[in-house]
């Protein structure tokens, strides 16, 4: 328990702010809501930039790991598109809003991605040599890429369905 308290005490303040914001977004996603197409891409875009920035700070072979990340993201996008096919949505063409039913999946994915980034960030801080371990770093890259890909695929599928409905 003391280790957990030490870990939490050593966490930068902005990580707590980010966690509260992401938790808030995830909780809102559990309720029916109307969102614009821009809003649908906001969180996946933010998460992609955050993850790629965090990964870029820790790698020497940027192109190799970027290709690995892109491959994992592509798998996630595929899964996200198929997941989104089952999402019930209504489109308001006049307001350009998509109405979605609430779901806990977004909350779970947001928390999973936060946990992945937090865990690996902590590991790299206390054991910097792990950044140089290609196996550990590959797990980080793949988990992050796949999870973000799920968000991107979902957003892409909703956007495509939106476009088809307004034609």
C-alpha positions as CSV (number, residue, x, y, z in Angstrom):
1,X,0.0,0.0,0.0
2,X,2.9,2.3,0.7
3,X,4.2,1.8,-2.8
4,X,0.8,2.8,-4.2
5,X,0.8,6.0,-2.1
6,X,4.3,6.8,-3.2
7,X,3.4,6.3,-6.9
8,X,0.3,8.6,-6.5
9,X,2.3,11.2,-4.7
10,X,4.9,11.2,-7.4
11,X,2.4,11.6,-10.2
12,X,2.5,15.1,-11.8
13,X,-0.6,17.3,-11.0
14,X,-1.5,17.5,-14.7
15,X,-2.0,13.7,-14.9
16,X,-4.8,14.1,-12.4
17,X,-6.4,16.9,-14.4
18,X,-6.2,14.8,-17.5
19,X,-7.7,11.8,-15.7
20,X,-10.6,13.8,-14.4
21,X,-11.3,15.3,-17.8
22,X,-11.1,11.8,-19.5
23,X,-13.3,10.3,-16.8
24,X,-15.9,13.1,-17.3
25,X,-15.9,12.5,-21.1
26,X,-16.3,8.7,-20.5
27,X,-19.2,9.2,-18.1
28,X,-21.0,11.6,-20.5
29,X,-20.7,8.8,-23.1
30,X,-22.7,6.5,-20.9
31,X,-25.8,8.7,-21.5
32,X,-27.8,9.4,-24.7
33,X,-26.4,12.5,-26.3
34,X,-26.2,14.6,-29.4
35,X,-22.7,15.3,-30.8
36,X,-21.4,17.1,-33.9
37,X,-19.1,15.3,-36.3
38,X,-16.2,17.5,-35.0
39,X,-16.9,16.3,-31.5
40,X,-16.8,12.6,-32.6
41,X,-13.3,13.1,-33.8
42,X,-12.1,15.3,-30.9
43,X,-11.2,12.6,-28.3
44,X,-9.6,10.2,-30.8
45,X,-7.5,13.0,-32.3
46,X,-6.4,14.2,-28.9
47,X,-5.6,10.6,-27.8
48,X,-3.6,9.9,-31.0
49,X,-1.5,13.1,-30.6
50,X,-1.0,12.4,-26.9
51,X,0.1,8.8,-27.5
52,X,2.4,9.5,-30.5
53,X,4.0,12.4,-28.6
54,X,4.6,10.1,-25.5
55,X,6.0,7.3,-27.7
56,X,8.2,9.7,-29.7
57,X,10.0,10.8,-26.6
58,X,11.0,7.3,-25.8
59,X,12.3,5.7,-29.0
60,X,15.4,5.8,-31.2
61,X,13.9,3.6,-34.0
62,X,11.0,6.0,-34.6
63,X,10.1,4.6,-38.0
64,X,10.1,0.9,-37.0
65,X,8.0,1.6,-33.9
66,X,5.8,4.0,-35.9
67,X,5.1,1.2,-38.4
68,X,4.3,-1.1,-35.5
69,X,2.0,1.5,-33.9
70,X,0.3,2.0,-37.3
71,X,-0.3,-1.7,-37.8
72,X,-1.8,-2.0,-34.3
73,X,-3.9,1.1,-35.0
74,X,-5.1,-0.4,-38.3
75,X,-6.3,-3.5,-36.5
76,X,-8.0,-1.4,-33.9
77,X,-9.7,0.7,-36.7
78,X,-11.0,-2.5,-38.3
79,X,-12.4,-3.5,-34.9
80,X,-13.8,-0.1,-34.2
81,X,-15.6,0.1,-37.6
82,X,-17.2,-3.3,-36.9
83,X,-18.1,-2.3,-33.4
84,X,-19.7,1.0,-34.6
85,X,-21.9,-0.9,-37.1
86,X,-24.0,-2.0,-34.1
87,X,-24.3,1.5,-32.6
88,X,-27.8,2.9,-32.9
89,X,-27.7,6.5,-34.1
90,X,-30.0,9.1,-35.4
91,X,-28.9,12.0,-37.6
92,X,-30.3,15.6,-37.5
93,X,-29.3,16.9,-40.9
94,X,-30.4,20.5,-40.1
95,X,-28.3,20.8,-37.0
96,X,-25.6,18.4,-38.3
97,X,-25.8,16.4,-35.1
98,X,-25.6,12.7,-34.5
99,X,-27.6,11.3,-31.6
100,X,-26.1,8.3,-29.9
101,X,-27.4,6.0,-27.2
102,X,-25.3,5.8,-24.1
103,X,-22.7,3.1,-23.8
104,X,-20.1,2.1,-21.3
105,X,-17.7,1.0,-24.0
106,X,-16.2,4.4,-24.5
107,X,-15.7,4.9,-20.7
108,X,-13.9,1.5,-20.5
109,X,-11.7,2.3,-23.5
110,X,-10.8,5.7,-22.2
111,X,-9.9,4.2,-18.8
112,X,-8.0,1.4,-20.5
113,X,-5.9,3.8,-22.5
114,X,-5.2,6.0,-19.5
115,X,-4.1,2.9,-17.5
116,X,-1.8,1.8,-20.3
117,X,-0.2,5.2,-20.7
118,X,0.0,5.7,-16.9
119,X,1.5,2.2,-16.3
120,X,4.1,2.5,-19.0
121,X,4.9,6.1,-18.1
122,X,5.5,5.0,-14.5
123,X,7.6,2.0,-15.6
124,X,9.8,4.1,-17.8
125,X,10.3,6.6,-15.1
126,X,11.4,4.2,-12.4
127,X,13.2,1.8,-14.8
128,X,14.4,3.8,-17.8
129,X,16.2,0.8,-19.2
130,X,12.8,-0.7,-20.0
131,X,12.5,1.9,-22.8
132,X,15.4,0.2,-24.5
133,X,13.8,-3.2,-24.2
134,X,12.2,-3.8,-27.6
135,X,9.8,-6.4,-26.2
136,X,8.4,-4.1,-23.5
137,X,8.3,-1.1,-25.8
138,X,6.5,-3.2,-28.5
139,X,3.8,-4.2,-26.0
140,X,3.3,-0.5,-25.1
141,X,3.2,0.5,-28.8
142,X,0.8,-2.2,-29.8
143,X,-1.6,-1.7,-26.8
144,X,-1.7,2.0,-27.4
145,X,-2.1,1.8,-31.1
146,X,-4.8,-0.8,-31.0
147,X,-6.9,1.1,-28.3
148,X,-6.6,4.4,-30.2
149,X,-7.5,2.5,-33.4
150,X,-10.7,1.4,-31.8
151,X,-11.7,5.0,-31.1
152,X,-10.6,6.1,-34.6
153,X,-12.5,3.2,-36.3
154,X,-15.7,4.0,-34.3
155,X,-15.5,7.7,-35.3
156,X,-14.8,6.9,-38.9
157,X,-17.8,4.5,-39.1
158,X,-20.1,7.1,-37.5
159,X,-18.8,9.7,-39.9
160,X,-19.5,7.4,-42.9
161,X,-23.0,6.6,-41.7
162,X,-23.6,10.4,-41.1
163,X,-22.4,11.2,-44.7
164,X,-24.7,8.5,-46.2
165,X,-27.7,9.8,-44.3
166,X,-27.3,13.4,-45.5
167,X,-26.9,12.4,-49.2
